[in-house]
């Protein structure tokens, strides 16, 4: 399948009532597109990082009552899972798409990553465009531009608070034409990841 872009109905998936019906919509509308995008991006990221990268598509298996408000694909250098590893994400909420380099709370050595980022904060600021955004919770829509956020305070919280997370990248409104342009969106995701690779590599330094 060739990815032709996300449609209005993909975003409207998150207005489908009920866990079973919404999961069915996610599986039929969105996940085939994630597979198409993810296979391309996993190959690109393997080349960019020099590591074998593996595609994972969120299953939302822990949910028993509440339907998910967003869904995503993740790419990590671990075949079995992604949550305990730094990873790259592409996903959707009902009003925007997101492209992240993600460090979420399951990461076992979160404090070590945070300290490396604090030690290299000037490098991060110099290498990340001001319109990129930072989120501290992958379950929420909230994000702030890196040009206005207090990065030091954000990274200290990521280090010191068990549930705090650090996600950096882009959010693209659902009505932005690039979201509906398959090649354009993949190119945007690839470019975003390319910009973030030096930060990803800091964690391995």
C-alpha positions in Angstrom: 0.0 0.0 0.0 1.2 3.5 -0.9 0.6 6.2 1.7 -1.7 8.8 0.1 -2.0 11.1 3.1 -4.4 11.3 6.1 -8.0 12.1 5.4 -10.7 13.9 7.4 -12.2 10.6 8.4 -8.9 9.4 9.9 -9.0 12.3 12.4 -12.7 11.8 13.0 -11.9 8.3 14.2 -11.4 9.7 17.6 -15.1 10.8 17.7 -16.3 7.3 17.2 -18.1 6.2 20.4 -17.1 3.1 22.3 -13.9 1.2 22.7 -14.6 -1.6 20.3 -16.0 0.6 17.5 -13.2 3.1 17.8 -10.5 0.4 17.9 -12.1 -1.1 14.8 -11.9 2.3 13.1 -8.3 2.7 14.1 -7.4 -0.7 12.8 -9.1 -0.3 9.5 -8.6 3.4 8.7 -5.3 4.3 10.3 -3.1 1.3 10.9 -2.6 0.3 7.3 -1.4 3.9 6.7 0.9 3.6 9.7 2.4 0.4 8.2 3.0 2.1 4.9 4.6 5.2 6.5 6.5 3.2 9.2 8.2 0.8 6.8 9.6 3.7 4.8 10.7 5.7 7.9 12.2 2.6 9.7 14.4 2.1 6.7 15.4 5.8 6.6 16.1 5.8 10.3 18.2 2.7 10.1 20.4 4.5 7.5 20.4 7.7 9.6 21.3 6.2 12.9 23.5 3.3 11.7 21.4 1.0 13.8 18.7 -1.5 12.8 15.3 0.1 13.6 12.0 -1.7 14.0 8.5 -0.6 13.4 5.8 -1.0 16.2 2.2 0.0 15.8 0.3 0.9 19.0 -2.1 -1.8 20.0 -3.8 0.0 23.0 -4.1 -3.5 24.5 -4.3 -2.3 28.1 -7.5 -0.5 27.4 -10.7 -2.2 28.6 -13.2 0.7 28.8 -12.0 4.1 27.6 -11.3 4.4 23.9 -7.9 6.0 22.9 -7.8 9.7 22.2 -4.8 9.2 19.9 -2.8 6.5 18.2 0.7 6.2 16.8 3.4 4.2 15.2 6.8 4.0 17.0 10.2 3.1 15.6 13.0 1.9 17.9 16.2 0.0 17.8 14.6 -2.9 19.6 12.5 -5.6 17.9 10.5 -6.6 20.9 9.2 -3.2 22.1 9.7 0.5 22.1 8.4 1.9 25.4 11.5 1.2 27.4 13.7 2.8 24.7 14.1 6.2 23.0 12.0 6.0 19.9 10.5 8.0 17.1 6.7 8.4 16.8 4.2 9.5 14.1 0.6 9.7 15.2 -2.8 11.4 15.3 -5.1 13.1 17.7 -8.5 14.4 16.4 -7.1 17.8 15.6 -3.4 17.3 14.7 -0.7 14.9 13.6 2.5 14.6 15.6 6.1 13.7 14.8 8.2 13.0 17.9 11.5 11.8 19.3 10.1 10.3 22.5 11.4 9.5 25.9 8.4 8.2 27.9 8.1 7.2 31.5 8.7 3.5 31.0 12.3 4.3 30.1 14.3 2.7 32.9 17.3 5.0 32.9 15.3 8.2 32.3 17.4 10.3 34.7 20.6 9.5 32.8 19.1 10.6 29.5 17.8 13.8 31.2 21.2 14.6 32.7 22.9 14.1 29.3 20.4 16.5 27.8 20.9 19.1 30.6 24.7 18.8 30.1 24.2 19.4 26.3 21.4 21.9 26.5 23.2 24.6 24.4 23.8 21.9 21.7 20.0 21.1 21.7 18.9 24.7 21.4 21.4 25.4 18.6 20.3 22.3 16.6 16.6 22.4 17.0 14.5 25.0 15.0 12.5 27.4 17.2 9.1 26.2 15.8 9.7 22.6 17.1 7.6 21.8 20.1 8.2 19.9 23.4 5.6 17.8 25.3 6.0 16.3 28.8 3.1 13.8 28.4 2.5 11.7 25.3 -1.2 11.2 26.4 -1.9 14.9 26.2 -2.1 17.4 23.4 -0.2 20.1 25.3 3.1 21.2 23.8 5.2 24.4 23.8 7.6 25.8 21.2 11.2 25.1 22.2 11.9 28.8 21.6 9.6 29.8 24.5 9.8 26.8 26.9 12.1 26.8 29.9 14.1 23.9 28.6 16.2 23.6 31.8 13.2 23.3 34.0 11.5 20.9 31.6 14.5 18.6 31.6 14.9 18.8 35.3 11.3 17.7 35.7 11.9 14.9 33.2 14.8 13.8 35.4 13.2 14.1 38.8 9.5 13.3 38.3 8.8 9.6 37.7 5.8 10.1 35.3 7.4 13.1 33.5 8.3 12.5 29.8 10.2 14.4 27.1 9.0 14.5 23.6 10.4 16.8 21.0 9.3 17.4 17.4 6.4 18.8 15.4 2.6 19.0 15.7 0.8 19.6 12.4 -2.9 20.8 12.3 -5.3 18.3 10.8 -6.3 21.0 8.2 -2.7 21.6 7.0 -2.6 20.5 3.3 0.7 18.6 3.9 -1.2 16.1 6.1 -3.2 15.0 3.1 -0.1 14.8 0.9 1.4 11.3 1.2 4.9 12.1 -0.2 4.9 15.5 1.4 4.1 14.2 4.9 6.6 11.4 4.7 9.2 13.9 3.6 8.3 16.2 6.5 8.6 13.3 9.0 11.9 12.2 7.6 13.2 15.8 7.7 12.0 16.2 11.3 13.8 12.9 12.3 16.9 14.0 10.5 17.0 17.2 12.6 16.5 15.2 15.8 19.1 12.4 15.1 21.9 14.4 16.8 19.8 14.6 20.0 18.9 10.9 19.7 22.6 10.1 19.5 23.4 12.2 22.6 21.7 9.5 24.6 24.2 6.9 23.4 27.3 9.1 23.9 
